[in-house]
């Protein structure tokens, strides 16, 4: 039996991402990545009906702490983007976002949650592994890298039904 993910801490809430949120989202995206998603990546995802949520701090003003975008498939959910604003990293928000994503996968009756992560992103690899994701493969030359080069992606999977 799967235990549902806990609610976010007091002062935090999730809300659906919408096109009118993209200025705030893109501001975080360009701070967080050397090769950020474009406005078109986000718009296409939202218009395609992909799941997308923001983690908001509700104390003081509605500040976006992080967000995720995921594509539902047959018995699976594929995480496309999970980002915590650089000013709010190392505070447990990635874990909160992953717990919410796991709950969504469970609600959709997905059996697996998939993602790709840059091979050089050790911190993200550690976070995903600590959350129960296993390394299942490698996609060669998946991500853009400096100097017109490409970087490999580690493919990771979480078996949703095995999540305690």
C-alpha positions in Angstrom: 0.0 0.0 0.0 1.3 3.4 -0.9 1.3 6.1 1.7 0.4 9.5 0.3 2.9 12.3 0.4 2.6 14.7 3.3 1.2 18.2 2.7 3.7 20.9 2.3 4.9 22.7 5.5 2.8 25.6 6.9 3.2 28.7 4.8 3.7 26.7 1.6 1.2 25.6 -0.9 1.0 24.1 -4.4 -0.8 25.8 -7.2 -1.1 24.9 -10.9 1.3 26.7 -13.3 -0.4 28.8 -15.9 0.9 30.9 -18.8 0.5 34.1 -16.8 3.1 32.7 -14.4 5.8 32.2 -17.0 7.6 35.5 -16.3 8.2 34.4 -12.7 9.1 30.9 -13.7 11.5 32.0 -16.5 13.2 34.3 -14.0 14.0 31.3 -11.8 14.9 29.1 -14.8 17.6 31.4 -16.2 19.1 31.7 -12.7 19.1 28.0 -12.1 20.5 26.7 -15.4 23.2 27.4 -18.0 20.8 26.0 -20.6 17.3 27.0 -19.4 14.0 26.0 -20.9 12.7 28.5 -23.3 9.3 30.3 -22.9 8.2 28.0 -25.8 9.1 24.9 -23.8 6.9 25.9 -21.0 4.1 27.2 -23.2 4.1 24.0 -25.3 4.0 21.9 -22.1 1.1 23.8 -20.7 -0.9 23.8 -23.9 -0.3 20.1 -24.3 -2.0 19.5 -21.0 1.1 18.4 -19.1 1.0 18.6 -15.4 2.7 21.6 -14.0 2.7 23.0 -10.4 4.5 25.7 -8.5 5.5 25.5 -4.8 4.6 28.9 -3.3 5.6 30.6 -0.1 2.4 32.2 1.2 3.9 34.2 4.1 4.3 37.8 3.2 3.8 37.5 -0.5 3.3 34.7 -3.0 6.8 33.8 -3.9 7.6 30.9 -6.3 10.1 28.6 -4.5 10.1 25.9 -7.1 8.1 24.1 -9.8 7.8 20.9 -11.8 6.5 19.9 -15.2 5.6 16.3 -16.0 4.1 14.5 -19.0 1.6 11.7 -18.3 1.8 8.5 -20.3 0.4 5.0 -20.2 0.9 3.9 -16.6 3.8 6.3 -16.2 4.6 9.9 -15.5 7.7 11.5 -17.0 9.3 14.4 -15.1 10.5 17.0 -17.6 11.6 19.8 -15.3 12.0 20.2 -11.5 13.6 23.4 -10.3 14.1 25.0 -7.0 14.9 28.8 -7.1 18.6 29.1 -6.3 17.9 31.4 -3.3 15.8 28.6 -1.8 17.9 25.6 -2.4 19.1 23.2 0.3 15.9 23.8 2.4 14.1 20.6 1.5 12.0 22.1 -1.3 13.1 19.5 -3.9 11.9 16.8 -1.5 8.6 18.6 -1.1 8.3 18.9 -4.9 9.2 15.2 -5.4 6.7 14.1 -2.8 4.0 16.1 -4.6 5.0 14.5 -7.9 4.9 11.1 -6.4 1.4 11.8 -5.1 0.3 12.9 -8.6 1.8 9.7 -10.1 -0.2 7.7 -7.5 -3.4 9.5 -8.3 -2.9 8.8 -12.0 -2.3 5.2 -11.2 1.1 5.4 -12.8 3.4 2.5 -12.1 6.6 4.4 -12.9 8.0 7.8 -12.6 10.8 8.6 -15.1 13.3 11.4 -15.5 16.6 12.4 -17.1 19.2 14.4 -15.3 22.6 15.7 -16.5 25.4 13.3 -15.7 27.3 16.2 -14.2 24.5 17.3 -11.9 25.7 15.3 -8.8 23.5 17.1 -6.4 20.4 16.3 -8.3 21.5 12.7 -8.8 21.9 12.4 -5.0 18.5 13.9 -4.3 16.8 11.6 -6.7 18.6 8.5 -5.4 17.8 9.5 -1.8 14.1 9.7 -2.9 14.2 6.1 -4.3 15.0 6.6 -7.9 17.3 4.1 -9.5 19.7 4.6 -12.4 18.4 2.6 -15.3 20.3 3.9 -18.3 22.1 6.6 -20.1 21.0 8.8 -23.0 24.1 9.8 -25.0 24.5 13.5 -26.0 21.1 14.4 -24.7 21.7 17.8 -23.2 23.3 20.9 -24.8 26.7 21.8 -23.2 29.3 24.5 -23.6 31.1 24.9 -26.8 28.5 23.2 -29.1 29.1 20.0 -27.2 26.5 17.6 -25.8 26.2 16.0 -22.3 24.9 12.6 -21.5 21.7 12.2 -19.4 21.3 9.6 -16.6 17.8 8.0 -17.0 16.2 7.3 -13.6 13.1 5.4 -12.6 11.0 5.2 -9.5 8.6 2.3 -9.1 5.6 4.1 -7.8 3.9 1.1 -6.2 7.1 0.3 -4.2 7.2 3.8 -2.6 6.7 3.4 1.2 
